[in-house]
Amino acid sequence: MAAASSPEKAPAAPVAKRDRTHYLYIAVIIAVTLGITVGLVAPDFAVELKPIGTGFVNLIKMMISPIIFCTIVLGIGSVRKAAKVGKVGGIALVYFLAMSLVALSIGLVVGNLLEPGTGLQITDAIKNAGHEQVDAEAKDTTEFLLSLIPTTMVSAFTSESVLQTLVIALLAGFALQAMGSTGEPILRGVQHIQRLVFRILAMVMWAAPIGAFGAIAAVTGSAGLDALKELAILMLGFYVTCFLFVFIVLGALLRIVAGLNIFTLFKYLGREFLLILSTSSSESALPRLIAKMEHLGVSKPVVGITVPTGYSFNLDGTMIYMTMASLFIADAMGTPMAIAEQIPLLLFLLVASKGAAGVTGAGLATLAGGLQSHKPALVDGIGLIVGIDRFMSEARALTNFAGNAVATVLIGTWTKEIDRERVDEVLAGQIPFDEATLVDDGHGGHSGPAEAEVPEQGGEKELAKA
């Protein structure tokens, strides 16, 4: 009897692991609540806590480049046909452009209906605050393209440009693919490095409650209730617009193309949404999105190309924000724009937004730089939204993240690089995500379709076909 009962107790260990991380995210929720309370009760003290939140986000950001590099190299280096990578990238870029235009159009319609900036006063202090935002670098198209090339192969890992890492990873992946069986030991080494990096990230996540407390306290303390009340219409309109875009536009696409319920997908990504909400940064969840999309059943090449590229080119929330903010500022300045003026400005901002980092403040800096280049008279009004930008950054980051999660599933479906049976099992909770390692680590895991898997012992034939 004892022998028969022992196998039933074997699964107890992973359940215990999940319980530990469950408590971690409960602690994050408590920390966010405490942070808001401290921000309202003692705003001056709360602002001093900002470095705590910044430090936590920086800890996660330092892991992004090696994770992206390993993911792309493993995906491309072990796939049979280079044409597949080009197909995935092409479909992704077309989709990103189309969704950016949809997001821009929705923001345009809602912004013209609400006219939230009418009646506000522009003071000298507000003008100065607006011009201060233009100090952030705003690159034109040529500078942006040149910035994709790192100074050295190693500098791509030390810069803050995700796309530079993407370029180096693509080159390394295609080189390993061309090396055939000779490159197999290198692929195995990269696989071990990936496991190490994800394990470090899992350790860093235990600092999430402290980081969330500092970040939220600083946001609440710096803005305060006065700014929220004064600009409530703009904030409410922006949040509602993002909500409608995510659950109607993206939800419909996900249902029609992949046959999935967007609420089920978001439940699976619940911890990532909580992390973004507490840090105001979609970048804080980028490594976990890569790990979870691979665990879900999307192949490594699709995840490796779509997620990092989407973080620079698929900024749906940022597009809605810049559209509504531009119209808001124009109305507040007493110079409302006609449709004929709005469209060229917003198309310019569409281009300017590409390459904007998924970190707090990037949307405001991009908006300031775009207006300075295209319509300088509106820069004075940027100071109006400086106070509430961090709160709008929450919705921007959440929308950007949701857009990239849905895009990964859609592109995986279009390229037939998704295991639908596994998707159903994962979303039903039958194959839990390993929070301790953030990777499947070889036991019952999944790397996508067979030809995208990292070759194991005796897998030389697979690489030889490359």
N, C-alpha and C positions, 0 to 999 in steps of 0.2 A: 504493500500500500504506500509505504514511504517513497519507494522508487517511482511509483506511478504519479505521485503528487509533485515530485521535484520539477518535472518539465513545466508544470503549470506556473511555478513560481519564477521561472527564468525571465519573463518579460518585465519583472518588477523593477529592474535597474533603470531602463530608459524612462519609465513612468516617473521615477524619482527625479531624474534630470529635468524633465519637463516641468515638474512642480517647482523646482528651484528657480528656473527662469520665469515661471509664471509669477512668483513672488517678486522677482526683480521688476517686472513691468507694473505690478500693483504699486510698488515703491515709487516708480516714475509718476504714476497718476497722483499719488499723495504729494510728491515733491512739486508737481506743477501747481496743485491747489495751494500749498504753502507758499510757493513763489509768488502767486497772484496776490495772496493775502499780505505778504511782506511788502510787495510793490505798492499796494494801496495804503497800507498803514504807515510805512516808513519809506517813502519814495527815495529820499536822498541816500539812505543806507542801501536800498535795493540796487541803485545804479552802480554802487561800488562792487556789487557782486558779479558784474558783467564778465570779468576775466574768467570766472569759474565756468560759465557756459561756453565762452570762446575756447578755453583750454580743452574741454571735452570734444567740441566739434573738430578742433585741430588734431586731436588724437585719432579720430576716425579718418579725417582727410589724409593723414600720413599713410594710411593703409590702401587708399584708393588706387594709386598708380601701380603698385605691385600686384594687386588683385586683378585689375584690368589687363595688365601685361600677361599674367599667367593664364587668365581665362581665354584671351584671344589666341595666344600661342598654342595652347592645348587644343582649342577648337579648330584652328586653321591648319596647324602643323600635322594633324592626324586625319584630316579629311582627304578624300581621294581626288576630288576635282576642284581646281582653283576657281572654275567658272561658277561654282555654287556660292562662293564667298561674294563674288561680284554681283550675282543675282540678288542675294540677300541685301547687300549694301544699296543697290539700285532701287529695289522695292521700298526699302526703309526711307531713303531720301525723298522719293516721290510722295510717300505717305506723310512724312513730316511736313513737307511744304503744303500739302493739301489741308492737313489739320490746322496748321498755323493760319491759313487763310480763313478757315471756318471759324476759328477762335477769334480772329480779328473782326470778322463780319458780325459775330454775335455781340462782341463788345461794342462795336459801332452802333448797332441797333439799340441796345440797352442804354448806352451813354447818351444818345440823342433823345430817347424817351424820358430819361430821368432829369437831365440838365441839372446835376447836383451842385455845380459851382456858382450858380446865379446868386448874386447878392452878397458874396463875401468881399471883405476889404483886404487890399494888399498894402502892407506897411513896409517901411524901409528894412526892418529886421527880417521880414519874410523874404524880401528881395535878396538880401545878403545870404540868407540860408539857402535860397535856390541856386545862387551862383556858386556857392561853395561845393555843390554837388558836381559841378562841371569839371572839377579838378581830377576826377577819376578818368582814366584813359578811355577814349572812345575811338576804336580803330575803324578805318574805312575798309572796303572790301579787299584792296590789295594788301594792306598791312595785316589784315586778318589771315589771308592765305599764306603770307610769308611767315606769320607767327606759328603756323602749324609745324614748321621745320625746327627741331631743337638744335641748339648750338652743338651739342655732342649727344651721343646715344645715352650717356649717363644723365645728362642734364634734364632729359625728359622726365626723369623720376623725381627731380628736385624742384621742378617748376610747378606752378599751380594749374597748368593747362592739361586737362584730361585728353584733349585731342592730340597733343604731342606724344603722350604715352600710346595713344591709339595708333599713330603713324609708325612708331618704332615696333610695336607689337605686331602690326600687319606685316612689316618687312621681315621680322624674325619668324613669323608663322609661315609665310610663303617660302622663306629660305629653308626652313626645316622640312617643309613639304617636298621641296625639290631635292633635298639630300637623301630622301628615301630611308632605307633601313639604317643608314649611318647616323641619322638624326634621332633614332629611337632612344639612346641613352640620355640625350639632352631633354627629350620630352618627359622621360621618367623623372629627371631632376627637377624640371619645372613643376611637375605634378606634386612632388614632395614639398617644394617651396610654397605652392598654393595652399597645401594643407597647413603648413606652418603659419602662413599669413592669416588664414581664416581662424586658426586657433588663437592667435594673438588678438584678433578682432573680437572674438568671443570673450576674452579676458577683459578687454577695454570696455565692453558693454556693461560690465558691472559698475562702472562709474556713471552710468546714465542718470540715475536719480539725482546725484550731486550736480551734474551738468544741466539737467532740466530745471532744477531749482534756481541756479544762478542765472540761466538764460531768461526764464519767464519773469523772475523778480526784476531784472534789469529792464526788460521791455515794459512791464507794467509801471515801474517807477519812473521811467523816462518820459512816457507819454501821458499817463494819468487820465483821469476821467474827463477833464475839460476838453482835451483833444478829441476824445471819442464822441462826446456829445456834439461838438461843433461840426464834425465831419461824418456823423453817423449815416447820413443818406448815401454818401459815396461808398463807405465801408459795407453797408448792408447791400447796396446794389451790386457791388463787386462780388461779395460772398454768394449772393443768390445766382448771379451770372455763372460763376465757377461751378456751383452746385448743378445748375441746369445743363451746363456743357458736359460735365462728367457723367451724370446719371441718365441724361436723355441722349446726347450725341454719342458719347463713348459707349454707354450702356447698350444702345441700339446696335452699334457696330459689332460689339462683342457678341451679342445674341445672334445677329444675322450671320456673321462670318464664322464664328467659332462655336456657336450654340451654347455659350456659357452665360450664367447669371452674374452680372457685375457685382452684386452684393456678396455672392459666394466667393468670388475672387478677392474682394476687398477684406472679407473676413479672414482669409488666409494670410493677407498682408497687414493685418490689424496692428501688429507690433511695430511695423515700419511706419505706419501712419502716426502712431503715438509718438514715435521717436522724432519724426518731422515736426509734429505739432509742438513738441517741447523744446526744440532747438531752432525752429524757423528755417531750417536748412534741408533741402531735398538731398543734398550731397551726403548728409549724415546717414542716409538709408541706401545709398548707391551700392556699397559692397553687399549688403544683405539682399537687395533686389536681385543682383547677379546670382547669388547662392540659391535664393528661393525659386527663381525662374528655371534654373537648371534642375532643381529638385522637383519642380512641378512637372517637367517632362519636355521642356523646350531644349533643342540641341545646343551644344556649346557654341558653334559658329553663329547661330542666330542671336543668342544671348550676348555673346562677346562683341558683336557688331552693333546690335540694336540699342542696348542699354547705354554704353558710353557715348555713342553718337547722338542718341536721343537727349542726353543731358545737355548737349550744346545746341541741337537743332530742333528738338521737339518740345519747345517751351510754351505749351498752350496757356498756362496760367499767366506767364509773363506777357504774352500777346494780349490777352484780355485786359490785364492791368495797364499796359501802356496805351491801349486804345481808350479806355475809360478815363485814365488820368490825364491824357492829352485834352480830351473834350472838357473835362472838369476844369483844368487850368485855363483853357481858352474862355470858358464861360465866366470864371471868377475874375479874369482880367478885363471883362467887359468887351471882349473881341471874339464872340462866337464864330466858329468856322462854318462855312457852307460845305455841303457834301463834296463839291468840286475841290475844296481845299483839304478836306479831311483825308480823302483817299490817297493823294500823293504823299502826305505826311506819314500816314500809317503804313504805306508800302515801304517807305524809307525806314521806318522803325522796325518793320518786319526783317529787313536785311540787317539793320544795326543790332538786332537782338541775338542774331546767330553767333554763337560762341560766348554768350554771357554765361558766367559760372552760375551753378545752382546754389550759391551762398547768399546769406542775408545781405541786402543792400545792393546787389548786382542789378536788380530791376530798376531801382531808382537812379543808379549811376548811368545805366544804359539810356534811360529816358532823358536824363539831363544832357548827356552827350549828343543824343539824336536831335533834341530840340535846339541845342546850341548850333548844330551844323545845318539844320533845315529851316528852323523858325526861331531865331534867337530872341524875339520879343516875348516868347512864352516862358523863357527861363526864369524870369522874375517870379512866376507863380509856382514854381516847384517847391518853394519854401512852405507852401500851404499844406503839402502832404508829407513833409519830412517827419512830423510828429507821429503820424499814424502808419508810416511805411512799414514798421516792423509787424504791425497787426495785419496789414495787407500782405506782407511777406508770407504769413502763415498760409493763406489761401493760395497764393502763387505757388509755393513749394508743394503743397498737397496736390494741387491740380497738375503741376508738372510731373510729379511722381506717378499719379494715377494714369496720366497720358502715356508715360513710358512703360508702365506695367501692361496696360492694354495693348500698346503697340507691339510689345514682345510676343504676346499671345497671337495677335492678328498676323504678324509677319511669319511666325512659326507655322501658322495654319496655311497661309498662302503658299509658302515654300515647301509644305508637307514635311516640316522638320519638327514636328511635335507628336508626342505619344499620347493620343487622346484617352486611351484606356488608363494610363498612369495619371493623367490630369484628373479624371473623375475620381480615382482612388485617393489622390492627395487631397483634393478639395473636400472629399467625404471624410477625411481624417483617418483613413486606413493606413496611410504611409506618413507618419509624423516627421516633421523637419527636425533634424538633430541640432538643437540649440548649443550644444557643447562644442561642436567642431565646425558647424555651418557648412559642412560638406558631407556627402553620403559616405565617403571614406571607404568605399569598396564593398561594404556588406549590404547587399540588396539595393544598392543605389542605382542611379540612372545618369547617363551622360548624353542622352538624346539618342537619335538613330544610330544604328550600328557603325556606320562608316565615320561617325564623328567621335567615336570613343577613343580614349588614349590607349594605344596598343599595350597589351600585357605580354607575359612570356609567350613566345611562339607567335607573336603578332607581326613578325617581319614581313610576311607576305602582304599584309595590308598596306604597310608603308611603301613596299617595293612598287606598288601600283601607281604611286604618286608621280 
